[in-house]
Amino acid sequence: FSSQTLGSLGCTIPASLQAPLYGLSGSSTMAQVIFAANLLIAQAVQYGSTTQQAAGDMNSLLGHCVNVQ
């Protein structure tokens, strides 16, 4: 599962998660998605906040695409 790509699952990657900080694309593996999710969590812990858009988009990506597939 860790080597499957978002593209192979047919997931649409929101623009906020394509940004340089997260850098997700259709060729991103599940391992890279989990890394990006952990980065998002770390930012929230370290800085006390993170962008609502990126957090919501990650939730949608994981909950409505990755977990469904």
PDB file of N, CA, C, O and CB in Angstrom:
ATOM      1  N   PHE A   1       0.821  -1.193   0.000  1.00  0.00           N
ATOM      2  CA  PHE A   1       0.000   0.000   0.000  1.00  0.00           C
ATOM      3  C   PHE A   1       0.864   1.255   0.000  1.00  0.00           C
ATOM      4  O   PHE A   1       0.500   2.246  -0.633  1.00  0.00           O
ATOM      5  CB  PHE A   1      -0.933  -0.001   1.201  1.00  0.00           C
ATOM      6  N   SER A   2       1.983   1.237   0.685  1.00  0.00           N
ATOM      7  CA  SER A   2       2.808   2.452   0.802  1.00  0.00           C
ATOM      8  C   SER A   2       3.356   2.922  -0.540  1.00  0.00           C
ATOM      9  O   SER A   2       3.686   4.098  -0.689  1.00  0.00           O
ATOM     10  CB  SER A   2       3.964   2.205   1.757  1.00  0.00           C
ATOM     11  N   SER A   3       3.459   2.026  -1.522  1.00  0.00           N
ATOM     12  CA  SER A   3       3.991   2.432  -2.820  1.00  0.00           C
ATOM     13  C   SER A   3       2.904   2.791  -3.835  1.00  0.00           C
ATOM     14  O   SER A   3       3.221   3.242  -4.936  1.00  0.00           O
ATOM     15  CB  SER A   3       4.850   1.332  -3.377  1.00  0.00           C
ATOM     16  N   GLN A   4       1.631   2.600  -3.484  1.00  0.00           N
ATOM     17  CA  GLN A   4       0.558   3.017  -4.391  1.00  0.00           C
ATOM     18  C   GLN A   4       0.577   4.521  -4.553  1.00  0.00           C
ATOM     19  O   GLN A   4       0.929   5.244  -3.621  1.00  0.00           O
ATOM     20  CB  GLN A   4      -0.817   2.552  -3.873  1.00  0.00           C
ATOM     21  N   THR A   5       0.206   4.995  -5.713  1.00  0.00           N
ATOM     22  CA  THR A   5       0.195   6.435  -5.954  1.00  0.00           C
ATOM     23  C   THR A   5      -1.224   6.990  -5.903  1.00  0.00           C
ATOM     24  O   THR A   5      -2.206   6.270  -6.080  1.00  0.00           O
ATOM     25  CB  THR A   5       0.836   6.754  -7.307  1.00  0.00           C
ATOM     26  N   LEU A   6      -1.296   8.295  -5.654  1.00  0.00           N
ATOM     27  CA  LEU A   6      -2.598   8.958  -5.651  1.00  0.00           C
ATOM     28  C   LEU A   6      -3.266   8.831  -7.015  1.00  0.00           C
ATOM     29  O   LEU A   6      -4.482   8.663  -7.105  1.00  0.00           O
ATOM     30  CB  LEU A   6      -2.448  10.440  -5.268  1.00  0.00           C
ATOM     31  N   GLY A   7      -2.472   8.911  -8.067  1.00  0.00           N
ATOM     32  CA  GLY A   7      -3.010   8.778  -9.415  1.00  0.00           C
ATOM     33  C   GLY A   7      -3.612   7.413  -9.676  1.00  0.00           C
ATOM     34  O   GLY A   7      -4.653   7.304 -10.325  1.00  0.00           O
ATOM     35  N   SER A   8      -2.961   6.363  -9.172  1.00  0.00           N
ATOM     36  CA  SER A   8      -3.477   5.013  -9.394  1.00  0.00           C
ATOM     37  C   SER A   8      -4.785   4.792  -8.646  1.00  0.00           C
ATOM     38  O   SER A   8      -5.579   3.926  -9.015  1.00  0.00           O
ATOM     39  CB  SER A   8      -2.445   3.971  -8.962  1.00  0.00           C
ATOM     40  N   LEU A   9      -5.007   5.572  -7.601  1.00  0.00           N
ATOM     41  CA  LEU A   9      -6.257   5.487  -6.842  1.00  0.00           C
ATOM     42  C   LEU A   9      -7.335   6.406  -7.427  1.00  0.00           C
ATOM     43  O   LEU A   9      -8.497   6.346  -7.026  1.00  0.00           O
ATOM     44  CB  LEU A   9      -6.007   5.845  -5.373  1.00  0.00           C
ATOM     45  N   GLY A  10      -6.939   7.253  -8.375  1.00  0.00           N
ATOM     46  CA  GLY A  10      -7.886   8.172  -8.984  1.00  0.00           C
ATOM     47  C   GLY A  10      -8.209   9.367  -8.110  1.00  0.00           C
ATOM     48  O   GLY A  10      -9.251   9.999  -8.282  1.00  0.00           O
ATOM     49  N   CYS A  11      -7.333   9.683  -7.178  1.00  0.00           N
ATOM     50  CA  CYS A  11      -7.570  10.804  -6.269  1.00  0.00           C
ATOM     51  C   CYS A  11      -7.225  12.136  -6.939  1.00  0.00           C
ATOM     52  O   CYS A  11      -6.259  12.231  -7.696  1.00  0.00           O
ATOM     53  CB  CYS A  11      -6.748  10.632  -4.980  1.00  0.00           C
ATOM     54  N   THR A  12      -8.015  13.141  -6.655  1.00  0.00           N
ATOM     55  CA  THR A  12      -7.733  14.501  -7.081  1.00  0.00           C
ATOM     56  C   THR A  12      -6.979  15.190  -5.956  1.00  0.00           C
ATOM     57  O   THR A  12      -7.412  15.155  -4.804  1.00  0.00           O
ATOM     58  CB  THR A  12      -9.043  15.273  -7.447  1.00  0.00           C
ATOM     59  N   ILE A  13      -5.864  15.812  -6.279  1.00  0.00           N
ATOM     60  CA  ILE A  13      -5.035  16.453  -5.262  1.00  0.00           C
ATOM     61  C   ILE A  13      -5.367  17.942  -5.213  1.00  0.00           C
ATOM     62  O   ILE A  13      -5.164  18.655  -6.196  1.00  0.00           O
ATOM     63  CB  ILE A  13      -3.521  16.233  -5.553  1.00  0.00           C
ATOM     64  N   PRO A  14      -5.877  18.413  -4.074  1.00  0.00           N
ATOM     65  CA  PRO A  14      -6.206  19.839  -3.938  1.00  0.00           C
ATOM     66  C   PRO A  14      -4.971  20.724  -4.106  1.00  0.00           C
ATOM     67  O   PRO A  14      -3.856  20.320  -3.777  1.00  0.00           O
ATOM     68  CB  PRO A  14      -6.850  20.105  -2.575  1.00  0.00           C
ATOM     69  N   ALA A  15      -5.183  21.929  -4.618  1.00  0.00           N
ATOM     70  CA  ALA A  15      -4.082  22.862  -4.874  1.00  0.00           C
ATOM     71  C   ALA A  15      -3.248  23.141  -3.623  1.00  0.00           C
ATOM     72  O   ALA A  15      -2.027  23.265  -3.710  1.00  0.00           O
ATOM     73  CB  ALA A  15      -4.628  24.168  -5.422  1.00  0.00           C
ATOM     74  N   SER A  16      -3.897  23.240  -2.465  1.00  0.00           N
ATOM     75  CA  SER A  16      -3.145  23.552  -1.240  1.00  0.00           C
ATOM     76  C   SER A  16      -2.137  22.456  -0.893  1.00  0.00           C
ATOM     77  O   SER A  16      -1.124  22.725  -0.247  1.00  0.00           O
ATOM     78  CB  SER A  16      -4.109  23.754  -0.070  1.00  0.00           C
ATOM     79  N   LEU A  17      -2.414  21.222  -1.322  1.00  0.00           N
ATOM     80  CA  LEU A  17      -1.505  20.115  -1.028  1.00  0.00           C
ATOM     81  C   LEU A  17      -0.495  19.888  -2.146  1.00  0.00           C
ATOM     82  O   LEU A  17       0.431  19.090  -1.999  1.00  0.00           O
ATOM     83  CB  LEU A  17      -2.294  18.843  -0.788  1.00  0.00           C
ATOM     84  N   GLN A  18      -0.676  20.593  -3.269  1.00  0.00           N
ATOM     85  CA  GLN A  18       0.300  20.558  -4.351  1.00  0.00           C
ATOM     86  C   GLN A  18       1.388  21.608  -4.130  1.00  0.00           C
ATOM     87  O   GLN A  18       2.433  21.579  -4.780  1.00  0.00           O
ATOM     88  CB  GLN A  18      -0.392  20.781  -5.706  1.00  0.00           C
ATOM     89  N   ALA A  19       1.133  22.534  -3.207  1.00  0.00           N
ATOM     90  CA  ALA A  19       2.068  23.620  -2.921  1.00  0.00           C
ATOM     91  C   ALA A  19       3.426  23.050  -2.503  1.00  0.00           C
ATOM     92  O   ALA A  19       3.501  21.925  -2.009  1.00  0.00           O
ATOM     93  CB  ALA A  19       1.506  24.547  -1.814  1.00  0.00           C
ATOM     94  N   PRO A  20       4.496  23.823  -2.698  1.00  0.00           N
ATOM     95  CA  PRO A  20       5.861  23.343  -2.413  1.00  0.00           C
ATOM     96  C   PRO A  20       6.066  22.717  -1.034  1.00  0.00           C
ATOM     97  O   PRO A  20       6.841  21.770  -0.903  1.00  0.00           O
ATOM     98  CB  PRO A  20       6.808  24.472  -2.555  1.00  0.00           C
ATOM     99  N   LEU A  21       5.396  23.219  -0.018  1.00  0.00           N
ATOM    100  CA  LEU A  21       5.606  22.658   1.320  1.00  0.00           C
ATOM    101  C   LEU A  21       5.217  21.180   1.378  1.00  0.00           C
ATOM    102  O   LEU A  21       5.921  20.374   1.986  1.00  0.00           O
ATOM    103  CB  LEU A  21       4.802  23.449   2.356  1.00  0.00           C
ATOM    104  N   TYR A  22       4.099  20.828   0.747  1.00  0.00           N
ATOM    105  CA  TYR A  22       3.621  19.436   0.765  1.00  0.00           C
ATOM    106  C   TYR A  22       4.006  18.707  -0.509  1.00  0.00           C
ATOM    107  O   TYR A  22       4.401  17.542  -0.463  1.00  0.00           O
ATOM    108  CB  TYR A  22       2.101  19.391   0.950  1.00  0.00           C
ATOM    109  N   GLY A  23       3.894  19.381  -1.647  1.00  0.00           N
ATOM    110  CA  GLY A  23       4.357  18.858  -2.926  1.00  0.00           C
ATOM    111  C   GLY A  23       3.704  17.578  -3.410  1.00  0.00           C
ATOM    112  O   GLY A  23       4.358  16.776  -4.078  1.00  0.00           O
ATOM    113  N   LEU A  24       2.444  17.362  -3.097  1.00  0.00           N
ATOM    114  CA  LEU A  24       1.788  16.138  -3.545  1.00  0.00           C
ATOM    115  C   LEU A  24       1.353  16.255  -5.006  1.00  0.00           C
ATOM    116  O   LEU A  24       0.999  17.334  -5.481  1.00  0.00           O
ATOM    117  CB  LEU A  24       0.578  15.824  -2.654  1.00  0.00           C
ATOM    118  N   SER A  25       1.389  15.121  -5.703  1.00  0.00           N
ATOM    119  CA  SER A  25       0.960  15.066  -7.100  1.00  0.00           C
ATOM    120  C   SER A  25       0.372  13.684  -7.355  1.00  0.00           C
ATOM    121  O   SER A  25       0.316  12.847  -6.454  1.00  0.00           O
ATOM    122  CB  SER A  25       2.151  15.367  -8.082  1.00  0.00           C
ATOM    123  N   GLY A  26      -0.057  13.457  -8.570  1.00  0.00           N
ATOM    124  CA  GLY A  26      -0.608  12.154  -8.924  1.00  0.00           C
ATOM    125  C   GLY A  26       0.395  11.027  -8.783  1.00  0.00           C
ATOM    126  O   GLY A  26       0.009   9.872  -8.600  1.00  0.00           O
ATOM    127  N   SER A  27       1.675  11.346  -8.866  1.00  0.00           N
ATOM    128  CA  SER A  27       2.706  10.315  -8.728  1.00  0.00           C
ATOM    129  C   SER A  27       3.189  10.146  -7.281  1.00  0.00           C
ATOM    130  O   SER A  27       4.091   9.351  -7.017  1.00  0.00           O
ATOM    131  CB  SER A  27       3.885  10.652  -9.620  1.00  0.00           C
ATOM    132  N   SER A  28       2.589  10.893  -6.348  1.00  0.00           N
ATOM    133  CA  SER A  28       2.964  10.759  -4.931  1.00  0.00           C
ATOM    134  C   SER A  28       2.488   9.415  -4.396  1.00  0.00           C
ATOM    135  O   SER A  28       1.364   8.982  -4.653  1.00  0.00           O
ATOM    136  CB  SER A  28       2.366  11.921  -4.083  1.00  0.00           C
ATOM    137  N   THR A  29       3.374   8.771  -3.648  1.00  0.00           N
ATOM    138  CA  THR A  29       3.022   7.485  -3.035  1.00  0.00           C
ATOM    139  C   THR A  29       2.285   7.705  -1.718  1.00  0.00           C
ATOM    140  O   THR A  29       2.278   8.807  -1.168  1.00  0.00           O
ATOM    141  CB  THR A  29       4.286   6.628  -2.801  1.00  0.00           C
ATOM    142  N   MET A  30       1.671   6.645  -1.231  1.00  0.00           N
ATOM    143  CA  MET A  30       0.986   6.740   0.061  1.00  0.00           C
ATOM    144  C   MET A  30       1.977   7.093   1.165  1.00  0.00           C
ATOM    145  O   MET A  30       1.614   7.788   2.113  1.00  0.00           O
ATOM    146  CB  MET A  30       0.265   5.416   0.394  1.00  0.00           C
ATOM    147  N   ALA A  31       3.213   6.630   1.062  1.00  0.00           N
ATOM    148  CA  ALA A  31       4.236   6.991   2.052  1.00  0.00           C
ATOM    149  C   ALA A  31       4.456   8.500   2.048  1.00  0.00           C
ATOM    150  O   ALA A  31       4.620   9.101   3.110  1.00  0.00           O
ATOM    151  CB  ALA A  31       5.571   6.252   1.762  1.00  0.00           C
ATOM    152  N   GLN A  32       4.461   9.120   0.864  1.00  0.00           N
ATOM    153  CA  GLN A  32       4.631  10.570   0.771  1.00  0.00           C
ATOM    154  C   GLN A  32       3.401  11.313   1.299  1.00  0.00           C
ATOM    155  O   GLN A  32       3.523  12.387   1.888  1.00  0.00           O
ATOM    156  CB  GLN A  32       4.907  10.978  -0.679  1.00  0.00           C
ATOM    157  N   VAL A  33       2.232  10.741   1.086  1.00  0.00           N
ATOM    158  CA  VAL A  33       1.002  11.348   1.604  1.00  0.00           C
ATOM    159  C   VAL A  33       1.029  11.341   3.130  1.00  0.00           C
ATOM    160  O   VAL A  33       0.689  12.341   3.763  1.00  0.00           O
ATOM    161  CB  VAL A  33      -0.253  10.595   1.079  1.00  0.00           C
ATOM    162  N   ILE A  34       1.428  10.230   3.713  1.00  0.00           N
ATOM    163  CA  ILE A  34       1.506  10.135   5.182  1.00  0.00           C
ATOM    164  C   ILE A  34       2.555  11.102   5.710  1.00  0.00           C
ATOM    165  O   ILE A  34       2.344  11.733   6.745  1.00  0.00           O
ATOM    166  CB  ILE A  34       1.839   8.684   5.629  1.00  0.00           C
ATOM    167  N   PHE A  35       3.687  11.229   5.013  1.00  0.00           N
ATOM    168  CA  PHE A  35       4.712  12.198   5.406  1.00  0.00           C
ATOM    169  C   PHE A  35       4.132  13.615   5.408  1.00  0.00           C
ATOM    170  O   PHE A  35       4.350  14.374   6.353  1.00  0.00           O
ATOM    171  CB  PHE A  35       5.930  12.115   4.453  1.00  0.00           C
ATOM    172  N   ALA A  36       3.394  13.970   4.352  1.00  0.00           N
ATOM    173  CA  ALA A  36       2.792  15.301   4.255  1.00  0.00           C
ATOM    174  C   ALA A  36       1.757  15.515   5.365  1.00  0.00           C
ATOM    175  O   ALA A  36       1.670  16.605   5.930  1.00  0.00           O
ATOM    176  CB  ALA A  36       2.136  15.493   2.873  1.00  0.00           C
ATOM    177  N   ALA A  37       0.980  14.486   5.675  1.00  0.00           N
ATOM    178  CA  ALA A  37      -0.004  14.599   6.753  1.00  0.00           C
ATOM    179  C   ALA A  37       0.700  14.817   8.091  1.00  0.00           C
ATOM    180  O   ALA A  37       0.254  15.632   8.899  1.00  0.00           O
ATOM    181  CB  ALA A  37      -0.896  13.335   6.813  1.00  0.00           C
ATOM    182  N   ASN A  38       1.781  14.104   8.328  1.00  0.00           N
ATOM    183  CA  ASN A  38       2.541  14.275   9.568  1.00  0.00           C
ATOM    184  C   ASN A  38       3.179  15.659   9.632  1.00  0.00           C
ATOM    185  O   ASN A  38       3.260  16.253  10.707  1.00  0.00           O
ATOM    186  CB  ASN A  38       3.621  13.192   9.690  1.00  0.00           C
ATOM    187  N   LEU A  39       3.630  16.175   8.493  1.00  0.00           N
ATOM    188  CA  LEU A  39       4.177  17.525   8.435  1.00  0.00           C
ATOM    189  C   LEU A  39       3.109  18.554   8.807  1.00  0.00           C
ATOM    190  O   LEU A  39       3.374  19.502   9.546  1.00  0.00           O
ATOM    191  CB  LEU A  39       4.736  17.819   7.032  1.00  0.00           C
ATOM    192  N   LEU A  40       1.922  18.355   8.296  1.00  0.00           N
ATOM    193  CA  LEU A  40       0.802  19.245   8.605  1.00  0.00           C
ATOM    194  C   LEU A  40       0.491  19.228  10.108  1.00  0.00           C
ATOM    195  O   LEU A  40       0.246  20.274  10.709  1.00  0.00           O
ATOM    196  CB  LEU A  40      -0.449  18.835   7.796  1.00  0.00           C
ATOM    197  N   ILE A  41       0.504  18.041  10.702  1.00  0.00           N
ATOM    198  CA  ILE A  41       0.264  17.906  12.146  1.00  0.00           C
ATOM    199  C   ILE A  41       1.391  18.573  12.938  1.00  0.00           C
ATOM    200  O   ILE A  41       1.133  19.274  13.916  1.00  0.00           O
ATOM    201  CB  ILE A  41       0.142  16.409  12.544  1.00  0.00           C
ATOM    202  N   ALA A  42       2.626  18.358  12.518  1.00  0.00           N
ATOM    203  CA  ALA A  42       3.774  18.949  13.212  1.00  0.00           C
ATOM    204  C   ALA A  42       3.713  20.467  13.193  1.00  0.00           C
ATOM    205  O   ALA A  42       4.046  21.117  14.184  1.00  0.00           O
ATOM    206  CB  ALA A  42       5.079  18.475  12.579  1.00  0.00           C
ATOM    207  N   GLN A  43       3.291  21.030  12.077  1.00  0.00           N
ATOM    208  CA  GLN A  43       3.159  22.483  11.996  1.00  0.00           C
ATOM    209  C   GLN A  43       2.121  22.981  12.988  1.00  0.00           C
ATOM    210  O   GLN A  43       2.320  24.001  13.648  1.00  0.00           O
ATOM    211  CB  GLN A  43       2.783  22.914  10.573  1.00  0.00           C
ATOM    212  N   ALA A  44       1.024  22.264  13.091  1.00  0.00           N
ATOM    213  CA  ALA A  44      -0.030  22.673  14.015  1.00  0.00           C
ATOM    214  C   ALA A  44       0.471  22.627  15.458  1.00  0.00           C
ATOM    215  O   ALA A  44       0.145  23.500  16.262  1.00  0.00           O
ATOM    216  CB  ALA A  44      -1.268  21.773  13.851  1.00  0.00           C
ATOM    217  N   VAL A  45       1.257  21.613  15.775  1.00  0.00           N
ATOM    218  CA  VAL A  45       1.794  21.483  17.136  1.00  0.00           C
ATOM    219  C   VAL A  45       2.858  22.547  17.400  1.00  0.00           C
ATOM    220  O   VAL A  45       2.844  23.195  18.446  1.00  0.00           O
ATOM    221  CB  VAL A  45       2.388  20.072  17.352  1.00  0.00           C
ATOM    222  N   GLN A  46       3.772  22.725  16.458  1.00  0.00           N
ATOM    223  CA  GLN A  46       4.890  23.650  16.661  1.00  0.00           C
ATOM    224  C   GLN A  46       4.452  25.103  16.651  1.00  0.00           C
ATOM    225  O   GLN A  46       4.892  25.894  17.485  1.00  0.00           O
ATOM    226  CB  GLN A  46       5.940  23.435  15.599  1.00  0.00           C
ATOM    227  N   TYR A  47       3.599  25.454  15.722  1.00  0.00           N
ATOM    228  CA  TYR A  47       3.244  26.858  15.549  1.00  0.00           C
ATOM    229  C   TYR A  47       1.864  27.213  16.095  1.00  0.00           C
ATOM    230  O   TYR A  47       1.460  28.376  16.062  1.00  0.00           O
ATOM    231  CB  TYR A  47       3.307  27.213  14.100  1.00  0.00           C
ATOM    232  N   GLY A  48       1.155  26.229  16.588  1.00  0.00           N
ATOM    233  CA  GLY A  48      -0.153  26.484  17.186  1.00  0.00           C
ATOM    234  C   GLY A  48      -1.269  26.628  16.177  1.00  0.00           C
ATOM    235  O   GLY A  48      -2.434  26.758  16.553  1.00  0.00           O
ATOM    236  N   SER A  49      -0.931  26.607  14.911  1.00  0.00           N
ATOM    237  CA  SER A  49      -1.972  26.684  13.895  1.00  0.00           C
ATOM    238  C   SER A  49      -1.422  26.190  12.566  1.00  0.00           C
ATOM    239  O   SER A  49      -0.212  26.036  12.399  1.00  0.00           O
ATOM    240  CB  SER A  49      -2.509  28.128  13.760  1.00  0.00           C
ATOM    241  N   THR A  50      -2.278  25.956  11.674  1.00  0.00           N
ATOM    242  CA  THR A  50      -1.913  25.598  10.315  1.00  0.00           C
ATOM    243  C   THR A  50      -3.030  26.120   9.436  1.00  0.00           C
ATOM    244  O   THR A  50      -4.066  26.545   9.948  1.00  0.00           O
ATOM    245  CB  THR A  50      -1.697  24.042  10.139  1.00  0.00           C
ATOM    246  N   THR A  51      -2.849  26.099   8.160  1.00  0.00           N
ATOM    247  CA  THR A  51      -3.901  26.643   7.322  1.00  0.00           C
ATOM    248  C   THR A  51      -5.122  25.740   7.360  1.00  0.00           C
ATOM    249  O   THR A  51      -5.014  24.521   7.222  1.00  0.00           O
ATOM    250  CB  THR A  51      -3.410  26.820   5.884  1.00  0.00           C
ATOM    251  N   GLN A  52      -6.250  26.332   7.543  1.00  0.00           N
ATOM    252  CA  GLN A  52      -7.500  25.572   7.550  1.00  0.00           C
ATOM    253  C   GLN A  52      -7.716  24.891   6.212  1.00  0.00           C
ATOM    254  O   GLN A  52      -8.230  23.774   6.151  1.00  0.00           O
ATOM    255  CB  GLN A  52      -8.689  26.484   7.877  1.00  0.00           C
ATOM    256  N   GLN A  53      -7.325  25.560   5.149  1.00  0.00           N
ATOM    257  CA  GLN A  53      -7.524  24.993   3.805  1.00  0.00           C
ATOM    258  C   GLN A  53      -6.743  23.692   3.648  1.00  0.00           C
ATOM    259  O   GLN A  53      -7.294  22.682   3.211  1.00  0.00           O
ATOM    260  CB  GLN A  53      -7.093  26.003   2.719  1.00  0.00           C
ATOM    261  N   ALA A  54      -5.456  23.719   4.006  1.00  0.00           N
ATOM    262  CA  ALA A  54      -4.625  22.522   3.863  1.00  0.00           C
ATOM    263  C   ALA A  54      -5.114  21.408   4.782  1.00  0.00           C
ATOM    264  O   ALA A  54      -5.142  20.244   4.381  1.00  0.00           O
ATOM    265  CB  ALA A  54      -3.154  22.849   4.166  1.00  0.00           C
ATOM    266  N   ALA A  55      -5.497  21.746   5.998  1.00  0.00           N
ATOM    267  CA  ALA A  55      -5.989  20.738   6.939  1.00  0.00           C
ATOM    268  C   ALA A  55      -7.277  20.103   6.427  1.00  0.00           C
ATOM    269  O   ALA A  55      -7.427  18.882   6.454  1.00  0.00           O
ATOM    270  CB  ALA A  55      -6.221  21.362   8.326  1.00  0.00           C
ATOM    271  N   GLY A  56      -8.194  20.928   5.965  1.00  0.00           N
ATOM    272  CA  GLY A  56      -9.453  20.412   5.433  1.00  0.00           C
ATOM    273  C   GLY A  56      -9.231  19.585   4.177  1.00  0.00           C
ATOM    274  O   GLY A  56      -9.867  18.550   3.978  1.00  0.00           O
ATOM    275  N   ASP A  57      -8.315  20.057   3.327  1.00  0.00           N
ATOM    276  CA  ASP A  57      -8.024  19.327   2.095  1.00  0.00           C
ATOM    277  C   ASP A  57      -7.376  17.978   2.390  1.00  0.00           C
ATOM    278  O   ASP A  57      -7.681  16.990   1.723  1.00  0.00           O
ATOM    279  CB  ASP A  57      -7.116  20.156   1.188  1.00  0.00           C
ATOM    280  N   MET A  58      -6.488  17.924   3.377  1.00  0.00           N
ATOM    281  CA  MET A  58      -5.859  16.653   3.740  1.00  0.00           C
ATOM    282  C   MET A  58      -6.909  15.694   4.298  1.00  0.00           C
ATOM    283  O   MET A  58      -6.899  14.504   3.984  1.00  0.00           O
ATOM    284  CB  MET A  58      -4.722  16.875   4.772  1.00  0.00           C
ATOM    285  N   ASN A  59      -7.800  16.211   5.115  1.00  0.00           N
ATOM    286  CA  ASN A  59      -8.877  15.397   5.657  1.00  0.00           C
ATOM    287  C   ASN A  59      -9.727  14.809   4.532  1.00  0.00           C
ATOM    288  O   ASN A  59     -10.068  13.626   4.556  1.00  0.00           O
ATOM    289  CB  ASN A  59      -9.749  16.226   6.607  1.00  0.00           C
ATOM    290  N   SER A  60     -10.064  15.635   3.557  1.00  0.00           N
ATOM    291  CA  SER A  60     -10.864  15.162   2.424  1.00  0.00           C
ATOM    292  C   SER A  60     -10.096  14.137   1.595  1.00  0.00           C
ATOM    293  O   SER A  60     -10.649  13.110   1.199  1.00  0.00           O
ATOM    294  CB  SER A  60     -11.285  16.343   1.538  1.00  0.00           C
ATOM    295  N   LEU A  61      -8.819  14.419   1.334  1.00  0.00           N
ATOM    296  CA  LEU A  61      -8.016  13.502   0.534  1.00  0.00           C
ATOM    297  C   LEU A  61      -7.941  12.132   1.200  1.00  0.00           C
ATOM    298  O   LEU A  61      -8.134  11.108   0.546  1.00  0.00           O
ATOM    299  CB  LEU A  61      -6.606  14.068   0.320  1.00  0.00           C
ATOM    300  N   LEU A  62      -7.665  12.116   2.485  1.00  0.00           N
ATOM    301  CA  LEU A  62      -7.540  10.854   3.205  1.00  0.00           C
ATOM    302  C   LEU A  62      -8.897  10.176   3.409  1.00  0.00           C
ATOM    303  O   LEU A  62      -9.039   8.971   3.197  1.00  0.00           O
ATOM    304  CB  LEU A  62      -6.870  11.088   4.550  1.00  0.00           C
ATOM    305  N   GLY A  63      -9.888  10.964   3.822  1.00  0.00           N
ATOM    306  CA  GLY A  63     -11.184  10.378   4.167  1.00  0.00           C
ATOM    307  C   GLY A  63     -12.076  10.051   3.005  1.00  0.00           C
ATOM    308  O   GLY A  63     -12.822   9.072   3.045  1.00  0.00           O
ATOM    309  N   HIS A  64     -12.010  10.869   1.952  1.00  0.00           N
ATOM    310  CA  HIS A  64     -12.958  10.680   0.850  1.00  0.00           C
ATOM    311  C   HIS A  64     -12.353  10.043  -0.383  1.00  0.00           C
ATOM    312  O   HIS A  64     -13.078   9.698  -1.317  1.00  0.00           O
ATOM    313  CB  HIS A  64     -13.548  11.988   0.473  1.00  0.00           C
ATOM    314  N   CYS A  65     -11.053   9.880  -0.407  1.00  0.00           N
ATOM    315  CA  CYS A  65     -10.444   9.226  -1.567  1.00  0.00           C
ATOM    316  C   CYS A  65      -9.599   8.027  -1.143  1.00  0.00           C
ATOM    317  O   CYS A  65      -9.889   6.894  -1.526  1.00  0.00           O
ATOM    318  CB  CYS A  65      -9.583  10.224  -2.353  1.00  0.00           C
ATOM    319  N   VAL A  66      -8.573   8.271  -0.367  1.00  0.00           N
ATOM    320  CA  VAL A  66      -7.636   7.204  -0.011  1.00  0.00           C
ATOM    321  C   VAL A  66      -8.348   6.085   0.763  1.00  0.00           C
ATOM    322  O   VAL A  66      -8.215   4.913   0.410  1.00  0.00           O
ATOM    323  CB  VAL A  66      -6.470   7.773   0.826  1.00  0.00           C
ATOM    324  N   ASN A  67      -9.091   6.430   1.801  1.00  0.00           N
ATOM    325  CA  ASN A  67      -9.757   5.397   2.615  1.00  0.00           C
ATOM    326  C   ASN A  67     -10.870   4.682   1.863  1.00  0.00           C
ATOM    327  O   ASN A  67     -11.141   3.508   2.113  1.00  0.00           O
ATOM    328  CB  ASN A  67     -10.325   6.017   3.877  1.00  0.00           C
ATOM    329  N   VAL A  68     -11.517   5.395   0.938  1.00  0.00           N
ATOM    330  CA  VAL A  68     -12.592   4.780   0.161  1.00  0.00           C
ATOM    331  C   VAL A  68     -12.021   3.755  -0.808  1.00  0.00           C
ATOM    332  O   VAL A  68     -12.625   2.709  -1.042  1.00  0.00           O
ATOM    333  CB  VAL A  68     -13.393   5.851  -0.604  1.00  0.00           C
ATOM    334  N   GLN A  69     -10.845   4.062  -1.374  1.00  0.00           N
ATOM    335  CA  GLN A  69     -10.228   3.156  -2.335  1.00  0.00           C
ATOM    336  C   GLN A  69      -9.652   1.944  -1.621  1.00  0.00           C
ATOM    337  O   GLN A  69      -9.086   1.060  -2.265  1.00  0.00           O
ATOM    338  CB  GLN A  69      -9.134   3.877  -3.135  1.00  0.00           C
TER     339      GLN A  69
END
